[in-house]
Amino acid sequence: MFTKLLGGPLSPNTDYHDWKRLLEDAGVHDARLHDARHMAATVLMLLGVPDRVIDQIMGWEPGTSASMRARYLHVPDAMLKDVARKIADVL
């Protein structure tokens, strides 16, 4: 549960406005707050974090985690090209 500094309830769109301000202050492109979940999952994958650990960090339930990983983890083109180069080297 999150509250204002003095304990009162947050406005339902507080996180939206805070997020937009954060993006603007950082000088990065506009994105939805939910996109940060996709980015977090993808960064965890790029760092080599095991799937089971990613599932727990992201709060995905066992049994649904494979479909959630398929939806949230985005494999960058650079990673695909690196794998292709490694396969080419082996062949």
C-alpha positions in Angstrom: 0.0 0.0 0.0 1.3 3.4 -0.9 0.2 6.7 0.7 1.0 10.4 0.6 3.8 11.6 2.9 1.3 12.3 5.6 -0.6 9.0 5.2 -3.5 10.0 3.0 -4.5 8.0 0.0 -2.9 8.7 -3.3 -4.9 9.9 -6.3 -5.4 7.0 -8.7 -3.3 8.7 -11.4 -0.4 9.8 -9.1 1.9 7.1 -10.5 1.0 8.1 -14.0 2.0 11.7 -13.5 5.1 10.7 -11.5 6.2 8.4 -14.3 5.7 11.0 -17.0 7.7 13.5 -15.0 10.5 10.9 -14.5 10.7 10.2 -18.3 10.7 13.9 -19.1 13.4 14.7 -16.5 15.5 11.7 -17.8 15.2 13.0 -21.4 14.0 9.7 -22.7 11.1 8.9 -25.1 7.6 8.7 -23.8 6.3 5.3 -22.7 3.5 3.7 -20.7 4.3 2.9 -17.0 3.4 -0.7 -17.8 6.2 -0.7 -20.4 8.6 -0.6 -17.5 7.6 -4.1 -16.5 8.5 -5.4 -20.0 11.8 -3.6 -19.7 12.5 -5.0 -16.3 11.8 -8.6 -17.4 13.9 -8.2 -20.5 16.8 -6.7 -18.6 16.7 -9.6 -16.1 16.9 -12.0 -19.1 19.8 -10.1 -20.6 21.6 -10.3 -17.3 21.3 -14.1 -17.4 18.9 -14.3 -14.4 17.4 -17.8 -14.3 13.8 -18.0 -15.4 12.6 -19.2 -12.0 14.1 -16.1 -10.4 12.6 -13.8 -13.0 9.2 -15.4 -12.3 9.5 -14.6 -8.6 10.7 -11.1 -9.1 7.9 -10.3 -11.6 5.3 -12.0 -9.4 4.3 -14.6 -11.9 2.5 -17.7 -10.6 3.9 -21.2 -11.4 1.9 -22.7 -14.2 1.4 -19.3 -16.0 5.0 -18.1 -15.9 6.0 -19.6 -19.3 3.2 -17.7 -21.0 4.1 -14.5 -19.1 7.8 -14.8 -20.1 6.7 -15.2 -23.7 4.6 -12.0 -23.4 7.0 -9.8 -21.4 10.6 -10.8 -22.4 11.7 -9.2 -25.7 14.7 -10.6 -27.4 16.7 -7.8 -28.9 18.0 -8.2 -32.5 21.6 -7.9 -31.3 21.1 -10.9 -29.2 19.7 -12.9 -32.1 22.5 -11.8 -34.3 25.1 -12.9 -31.7 23.5 -16.3 -31.5 23.5 -16.6 -35.3 27.2 -15.7 -35.4 28.0 -18.3 -32.8 26.1 -21.0 -34.7 27.9 -20.0 -37.9 31.2 -20.3 -36.1 30.4 -23.8 -35.0 29.2 -24.9 -38.5 
